[in-house]
Amino acid sequence: MTEAFVGVGSNLDPETNVVEGLRRLAAATRLRGVSTFYRTAPIGSPGSPPFANGAVRIETDLPPRALQFDVLRAIEAAVGRVRQADRNAPRTLDLDLLLCGDAVVRDADFRLPAPELLERPFVALPVLELAPELRLPGDGRALADLVRGMSRAGMEPLPELTRRARAEVLA
């Protein structure tokens, strides 16, 4: 089994869609941890509803590409996501593979570690919560060192969504 981290986001009925997505993810993998969820402003889409963002730690036997494009995308679709030309459009569910074991992938359509993990605090902080000692595959940098330099401005914890998500899938 390989340990992996998946970013989870929604800005269309996140209280329902995040929990349903995590139920489906738990059925497809071994879900081992659920981070705190945060309310964050949408990126690149002013006027869109705020997002709920967090991360989960899973174990899987699937290779990274199959996990992202077969499993995670199928779960997104099952929860009502319709992919649009606008990458920043509102969505019912967004599941992004952030890390998968020690895999380093540099394909045109898929990268690991996911670039968002290195750039966005609402992606990095939840992963750090689940794995405080994590070092990035490839260069060995400590995630804690990267997070230290990131601003947490605009990240509002969502304790009720976090509690519900954990209760539903970690029982």
C-alpha positions in Angstrom: 0.0 0.0 0.0 1.2 3.5 -0.8 0.4 6.5 1.3 -1.1 9.4 -0.7 -2.6 12.8 0.0 -5.7 14.2 -1.8 -6.8 17.8 -1.8 -10.6 18.2 -1.3 -12.5 21.3 -2.3 -16.1 22.5 -3.0 -17.9 25.7 -3.4 -21.3 24.4 -4.4 -23.1 22.9 -1.3 -19.8 21.9 0.3 -21.5 20.6 3.5 -23.1 17.9 1.4 -20.7 17.4 -1.4 -17.5 17.1 0.6 -19.0 14.5 2.9 -20.4 12.5 -0.1 -17.1 12.7 -1.9 -15.2 11.4 1.1 -17.7 8.5 1.6 -17.0 7.5 -2.0 -13.2 7.9 -1.6 -13.3 5.8 1.6 -15.1 3.0 -0.4 -12.4 3.2 -3.2 -9.3 3.5 -0.9 -8.3 3.2 2.7 -9.0 6.6 4.2 -6.6 7.2 7.1 -7.1 10.9 8.0 -9.2 14.0 7.4 -7.7 17.4 7.9 -9.4 20.6 9.2 -11.5 22.2 6.4 -11.1 25.9 5.7 -13.3 28.5 4.1 -11.3 30.3 1.4 -11.9 32.9 -1.3 -12.2 31.5 -4.9 -9.2 32.0 -7.0 -9.6 33.6 -10.5 -13.4 33.8 -10.3 -14.5 36.9 -8.4 -18.2 36.7 -7.4 -18.1 32.9 -7.0 -19.0 31.4 -3.7 -16.2 30.7 -1.2 -14.6 27.3 -1.1 -14.3 24.7 1.6 -10.8 23.2 1.3 -9.0 20.4 3.1 -7.1 17.2 2.6 -7.2 13.5 3.3 -4.6 10.9 3.8 -5.3 7.6 2.1 -3.6 4.3 1.3 -3.9 2.8 -2.1 -2.5 0.1 -4.4 -3.3 2.2 -7.5 -0.6 4.0 -9.5 -0.8 7.8 -9.3 -2.2 8.4 -12.8 -5.0 5.8 -12.4 -5.9 7.2 -8.9 -6.2 10.8 -10.3 -7.8 10.2 -13.7 -9.9 7.0 -13.0 -10.9 7.1 -9.4 -10.8 10.8 -8.3 -12.4 12.1 -11.5 -15.1 9.4 -11.3 -15.9 10.4 -7.8 -16.1 14.1 -8.8 -18.5 13.2 -11.6 -20.6 11.0 -9.3 -21.1 14.0 -7.0 -22.2 16.2 -9.9 -19.1 17.9 -11.1 -19.2 18.9 -14.7 -15.8 20.0 -16.0 -15.9 23.3 -17.9 -13.4 25.3 -20.0 -13.1 27.8 -17.1 -10.8 25.9 -14.7 -11.9 28.3 -11.9 -15.6 27.8 -12.3 -17.7 26.8 -9.3 -17.7 23.1 -8.6 -19.5 20.5 -6.5 -16.3 18.7 -5.7 -12.6 19.0 -6.6 -10.3 16.1 -5.8 -6.6 16.5 -6.6 -3.9 14.0 -5.9 -1.2 16.0 -4.2 1.4 13.4 -3.2 1.5 9.6 -3.8 4.3 7.8 -2.0 7.7 8.9 -3.4 6.3 9.4 -6.9 7.7 12.4 -8.9 5.7 13.0 -12.1 6.4 15.8 -14.6 3.8 15.1 -17.4 2.1 17.9 -19.3 -1.3 17.1 -17.8 -0.2 15.7 -14.4 2.5 16.6 -11.8 3.5 15.2 -8.5 4.1 16.7 -6.1 1.2 18.8 -7.2 2.3 22.4 -7.8 -0.5 23.8 -5.6 1.0 22.1 -2.6 4.0 24.3 -2.9 2.1 27.5 -3.6 -1.2 27.6 -1.7 -1.5 27.6 2.0 -5.1 26.1 1.9 -3.6 23.1 0.2 -0.3 22.8 2.1 -1.5 23.4 5.7 -4.1 20.6 5.7 -1.5 18.1 4.4 1.0 19.3 7.1 -1.7 18.7 9.7 -2.0 15.1 8.6 1.8 14.5 8.2 3.8 17.0 10.3 7.2 15.3 9.4 6.5 15.1 5.7 9.4 15.6 3.3 8.6 16.2 -0.4 9.6 13.4 -2.8 12.3 14.5 -5.2 14.1 17.2 -3.3 13.5 16.2 0.3 12.3 19.6 1.5 10.3 19.6 4.7 6.7 20.6 4.1 6.8 22.4 7.5 9.5 24.7 6.2 7.4 25.6 3.1 4.3 26.3 5.1 6.2 28.5 7.6 6.6 31.1 4.8 2.9 31.0 3.7 0.3 33.5 4.7 -2.8 32.0 6.4 -4.8 35.2 5.8 -8.3 34.5 4.6 -8.4 30.9 5.8 -11.3 30.4 8.2 -11.6 27.0 9.9 -14.9 25.2 9.3 -15.2 23.1 12.5 -18.7 21.7 11.8 -17.8 20.5 8.3 -14.6 19.1 9.7 -16.4 17.2 12.5 -19.1 15.9 10.1 -16.5 14.7 7.6 -14.5 12.9 10.2 -17.5 11.3 11.8 -18.8 10.0 8.5 -15.6 8.4 7.2 -13.3 7.7 10.1 -15.8 5.8 12.3 
